């Protein structure tokens, strides 16, 4: 571990199991499941559903997710829990409307999260389904306390919530953000969760609950119909992976664009990162330039592999990485727009249990509070994932009814000598893979512990055209947290357009767990939101 960098929070350690998520209530739900004898997969279900209640602005039943699973015997699988565009969602319809709205009923896509959790439980669950749903139901019925982070997002998104009476009633107080510590109670969602606890996920997609969801969305003016819900299923996929300095880094495959993170690692591996020095202009410049080049490939090839070819073998090859590395000018920043010339929000968590099983999990509504639309009387806040589609002819991510959009969501997992070494990830749309790169380099190349790596000041790079949400904008800004201010003059001299933000005001909210050589689970959480880690 790196002795010279201090973290404000202590690293959390335990021999039996660990959970790190973006809310203390969800972390506790997962830890309780582990203590009760549940597996990492059981805990994942409890954490996922509880996060959808206590972080309603980030994820929930109305959203999507990916789950990267390690079963403890060296094998792994990914559960793709992402839904599809409604059958009524056509390019012509949205062109006539002037584009894809970033909020409101026409931004809603079929939600896949619960289908993925049901698949996870069927394959790996050991505790009863109702037991795993119970913490989320309790949090919805009894309420959770509005934190500073919740108040920030509620205040920032009042205009998104105001038009929908049900959303405004539950997530605001008289049209304003609730007071600090005020209870946010969701009785309608509690009843929906109770029904899911009794009847499983089937009713959400093909039963009475599905009919109520579709009716509520339709009344609001959305396109998701009963047939779209009935067609929604999760998919089991093999993870993709690359080697990095003796590690194996596994990642969620397309329609996740996590392959861009693996590309960055392949490029960066060709340089002596440690020799550049921690937080130096040279190190930041190299990582930013690797990111820019990986994002060119993300834009050109990121799609649902059922719709078009994603040439992963070539994109992750040594030759392709060498070509990208050779094109990097260590003395000058490149201008690399990803196409000719809104912040999204998500939540990440990870779990490791006593048997060494682990899950790297990410889930999202897309933007904060998603579409802003609650589906009728169900209490389910719906996503605005339609905003990820492109309308341009020939684009690999052009809108196709009934098909899955590409996702920025990704859930990495790291192995060394065949054994689990670490799990990490973050929300943050286009910034996710950038933060993941910085945290993994901090841990693998510079020896930082998970809490040090999570708290370390970070940067984010923007390119013209990279933004995930329609109309897919972006600029040439390199944003640095204040802890990297000393590097700013050097980066500006290299041609970067630098913007400084206060400490801990940068993007993303990382959670990370390391399995130490003696088997100890060491967990770190991010103070940039309500992150919390626990272990026993």
N, C-alpha and C positions, 0 to 999 in steps of 0.2 A: 504494500500500500504506500501511497505517496505521502511522505511525512510533512512536506512544507505547505500544503494547501489545507486550510481549515474549512470546515462546513459549519453552518449555524445549527443545523439539526444533528443529533447523534445518529450514527448508523445503527439500524435495528438488527439484532442477530438472535437466532434460535437454532436448536439442533433438529427439531421435528418438522417445522413447516414455516412458510412465510407468505404473506400477501402484501402487495403494494398496489394501491389504486388512487383515484383522484378524489376520494371522500372517506372520512373516518368511519361513517356508518356502514358503508359498503365493505371496507376493509374488515371491520369487526364481524360482519355477516360471514365473510369467507373464512376468517379465523375460527369462528364458532363451528363452522361445518368441519374444518380440519380437526379440531379438538374432539368433535363428536365421532370421529373415525371415518369421515368422508375423504374422498380422494381430491386431488387437484381439480379434476373435472367437475366433481360435485360442487366444490367451492366456487369454481368459475361460474356456474349457473346462478348460485346465490348472489355473487358479487355483481354479475351482469344485470340481473333483474333489479337489484337494489340500487345500483347506479342509475338506472332508468327512472327511479323515483326521486332520489336525493340530488341528482344532477340532471334535472329534466331538460335543461337547456343544451345538454350535450348528447344524450342518447336515450333510448327507451324502446318500448314495444313497437313504436311507429318508425323505427330505423333499421339499420343493417349492421353487420359485423363480420369479422374474420377471427378464427380461433386456430392457432398453431399449437399442436398437441404433441407432447413427448410422453410416451407411455411408460418410460422407466427402463425398458429393455433394449434401448437403442433405436427403436423404430419410431416413426413419427407420421403424422397425417395432419392435414388442414381441413377445417370445416368452413366452407364458403357460405355465409349466411346473408347474401345480398339479393335483393329483389330485382324485378325487371320493370321496364317502362310499361305503362298500361297499353293495352291493345289500341285504345283510342288516341294515343299520343303519337301523332304523325309530324313529320317535318313540315308539311304544308300547313297544318293547324297552327304550329308555333311561329312559322314565318309570317302567316297572316296576322298573328297577334303582336308582331314586332320583336319576337325573340322569346326565349325561355325565361319566365319570371323567377326571381330569386326567392320569392316568398308568395304566400297565398295558395289557394287550392290547386292551381294549375302547376305548381312546383312539386306536387306530391307524387311519389313513385311507390310501387308495391313494396312494403316492408318485409325483410327476410330474417330479421334477428331471431325471432322466436322459433322459426323452423330450424335454425342452426342449433339453438339450445336444446331443442327436442332431439335432434340427431346426436348431439353430444351425450345426452342422458341415455338414449337407447343403446349407444355403443359402449359407454364408459361409466355410467352412473351406478352408484352403489346404495345411496340413500334414497328414500322415497321422493318422488317429484314434488309432492305437496310440501314436504319439509324444506325443500330448497326454494320454493316460491314464498314461503311464509315470511321471511325477513322483509322482502319487498312489500308484501301486503301490509304488514305491520307499519312500515315506514310511511306508506301512503295513507293509511287510516289514522295513525296517530300524529303524523306530520313530522317534518324536519325543520331545524332552525335555519333561518336565512343567514348565511355567512357574508362576509365582505365580498367574496368572489361571486356568490349568487346575486347579491344586490347590484354589483357592477354589471353583470350580464342582463339582469332584468331591466335596469335603468337604460342601458344601451339599446335594448330591443323592445322598448315600450310600443313603438309604432308598428312593430311586427305583430304584437299580441293584441293591441287595442281592437282591431276589426273583428276578432272572434270573441264572442261574449264568454264562452266557456274557458278559453285560454286566459283571458284577462281576469276572470274571476278567481282562477286558481293560482296564477303566477304573479299577479300584481295586487296591490292594495289601493283601491280607489284610483286606479290608473297610474300609480307610482310604484317604485320598487318597495317591497316590504321593509320595515325597520329591521335593524340588526337584531337577530334572535327571535324575530317573529316566526310563528309556526306556519309553514306552507303545507296545507292539508289537501289531499286529493281523494275524496271519498268515492268518486266514480271510478277512478283508476283502481282503488282498493277492491271494489266489487268485481272489476274485470280480472284482477289478479287472483281473487278468490275463485272465480269461475275457472281460470286457467289451472289453478292448483287442484281443483276437483276433476276437471275433464281433460287436462293436458292441452297441448298446442293445437290439436286437430280442430277444435271449435273456432279458433282464431282465424283459420284459413278456410274451413269448409263446413262450419256449423252455424249455430244461432248467433254467436258472437261475430262471425264473419259477416253475416247479413246486416247486423247493426253497424259494423265498421263501414261497410260499403255504402249503406244508406246515409250515414253521417257525412262521409266524404262527398257523396253525390249531392246532398243538400247544400253543402258549402260551395259546390261548383267544381269539385275535383273529378278526375277521370278514372281513378282506380275503382273498378267494379268487382262484383262478386266473383266473376270468372277469373279476373286477375289474381285475386287472393287464392282461389281454388287451385290455380296453376303453380303457385309458389312452392318450391321445394329447395332445401339446402343441398349442397353438393360436397362430397368428400373428394379431396384432391391430394396429390403428393406434394410435399414442400419442394421448393427449389433451393439450391445452395451453391456457395463458392467457398474456396479456401482463402484464408487471410492470415498470414504470418503464423501458421501452425494451428489456427482455429478453423472450425467448420461453422459457417454462418448460414443458418436455414431461414427461409423467408416464405411468406405467403405468395402463391403464384398468381398470374393474371386470372381474373380481371383486376386484381390488385396490381398496382404499379410499384410494388416493393422491389422489383428487379432493378430499379434505378439505384437503390441503396447498395445492392450487391455490385452493380457496375462501379459505383464510387469507390468501394473497397478495392476492387480489382485494379483501378487506376492508381489509387493512393499507395497500394502495396509496392508499386514500382519506384517509390521514393523513400529515402531515409527520413521518415517522419520525426523520429526522436531527436535526430541531429538538428532539426530546424528549431527546436525549443518550444516549450509549452507556451501557448497564447501569443506567439511571435507573429509579426506581420507575414513572415514567410510561410508559416504553417497555415494561417488563416487563408492566405492567398491560394495556396495549393488546394486546400479543401474546397474553397469556393469555385475554383476553376474546374475541379473534377465534377462538382455538382452541376455546373453549367453544361458540361458536355454530356453527362448522363441524362439531363433533362431534354436535350435535343432528341435522344433516342426514345425517351418516354413519350414525347409528343408524336413522333413518327410511327411508333409501333404499339403504344398502349391501347389495348382494346380487350374485349371478351374473346378468348381464343376460340369460342364457338362461332364467332362471326368473321374473324380474320386471323391471319398468321401472325404470331408473336415469335420472332426468330430468336428464342432464348439462347440456343446453343451458340449462335454467332454473337449475340449481344454480351454474353458472359464469357466469351472466349478470351484466352490470353492474347491472341493477336489483335482483337478489337480493343482490349484494354491498352495494349502497347501503342496502338495508333492514337488513341485519345491522349495517353500520357505524353507522347512525342509532340503532340500539337499544343500542349500547355507551354506558354511562355512564362517562365518564373520571374521575369522582369516586367511583365505588363499584363494588366487585366484585359480579357477579351470581351468584346461585345457580341453576344450570341443570342439574339432573339429566337424563341422557339417556333415562331411562325411570323409571316409578314404582318408588318404592322398595319374583394369581399371576404372577407375573412370567413373561413369555415371552422366548425368546431365539432369535436369528437371527444371520446374518452378512452384511455388505455389502462389496462391492469395486467398483473401477472401473478401467478401462484406456483409455488413449489411445495410438494407434500413430503411426508417422512420417507416414502419409498422412492423418492427421486422423480416422480411424475411431475410434469410441469405443463402449464398453459400460458402462452403469450396471446393476449386477447385485446381486440380493439373493436369499438362499436360507435355508431354515430347517427345523428339526425341530419348531418351536413352542417348547415349554419346554426348559430345559436338559436335555440327554440325552433329549429327546423322551418317548416312552412308557416308556423304560428297558428295553425288550424288544429283544433281538437275534434276528433271524429265523433260527432253526435254526443250521446250520453255515455260513451265508453271510457272517457277520461284519457284516451290515448292521443298524445300529441304527435302529429304526423311530420315526417321528414320533408325536406325540400331537395331531394336528390336529383330531381329532373334537371336542376341547374347545372349538373355536371356534363350534360350532353352537348355536343356540337351540332350545328345545323348546316355546316359547309359540306357541299358535295365532295366526296373523295376522302374526307377526313376519316381516319381509322375509328374514331369515336363518334361518328355521326349517329344521330338518334335513329333507333330501330324499335318499333313497337314490339313488346313481348320479349325484349332482350335486355341484358345487363349492361349498365354503363361501367366504364373503368373507374376504379377507386384509388384515391391517394392513400387510403387505409392500408397499413401493413403491420405485421406482427413478427419481429425477428426473434431468433433463439440461437444461442452460441454454444458450441461444443468444443472440447479439447481432448484429444486422445480417446475419442468415442464416448466421453462422459459429459454430462451437462455442466457447462461452465457459467452460463448466465442467461438471463431473460431480460429484455428491455424494450421500451417503446414509448410512444407519445401520441397524443392528438396533435392537430395543427395543419391539416391539409397539405399544401405544397411544402410546408416547413418540416413535416414529420421526418422524412428521410434525411434532411439536413441535420436535425437535432440528434437523430439516431447515429449518424456518422460521427458527430462530435463526441457523443457519450461513449461509443465503442472505442474510438481512438484514445480517448482519455483513460479508459480502463485497460485496454489491451496494450497500447504503446507507451503510456506514461504511468501506469500503475496506480491510478486513482481508485479509491474504493467507490462503491455505487453512490453513496451520499455526496461525496466530493464531486463526482462526475456529473450528477444530476444538478447540483447547485452551481457548478462552475459557470461563469459568464459565457453567453453564447451569441452567435451571429446567425443571421438569416439573409439569404440572397434572393433577389427577385430578378426575373428576366422578362422582357416584353413578350406577352402572349402566354405566360406560364400559368396564370391563375386558373384554378380548377373550375370556379363558377363562371357561368355565362355572364358577360361576353368574353371572358378569358383574357383579361388585361394583364398588366404588369409593367414594371419599369426597371431601371438599372440600379436600384438602391441596394446597398449592403448595410444592413442594420446591425449595430453593435450595442450590447449592453454596456453600461458604464464601466464595468470591470475590465473591459477590453479597450478602454479609451487610450491607453498608452500605445496601442497598436495602430490607432487611427491615422496619425501622420504618415507612417510607413505605408499603409494601405492606400491612402490618397495619392502618395507619390507613385504607386504602382498603377494608378488610373481608376481606382474604385471610387464610386460616389457614396460617401459614408454618411450615415445618419446615426446619432447616438441617442439611446433611450436610457432611463434610469435603471438602477440595479433591479434585477428580477422582473423587469417589465418587458422582456423579450418574449418571443413566441414559444409555444409548446409547454407541456407539463409532463415530464418524463417520470416513469416508474421503472425501477430496476431491481433485480435480485441476482446476486452472485452466489454460487455454490463454491465455498472455499475448499482448499485441498483436504482439510480434515472433515469435510462434510457439513460444516456450519453454513446455514443460510443467512446471508447478509443482505438486507433490503434497504433501498433508498427511495425517498419520496420528494416531490417537487413543491417548494413553497410558492411557486408562481400561481398556483390555484389552491385547492383544498387537499392536495396530495397527502397521503398518510400510509405509513408502512407499519406492519405488525408481524411478530414472529413468536414462536414458543418452542 
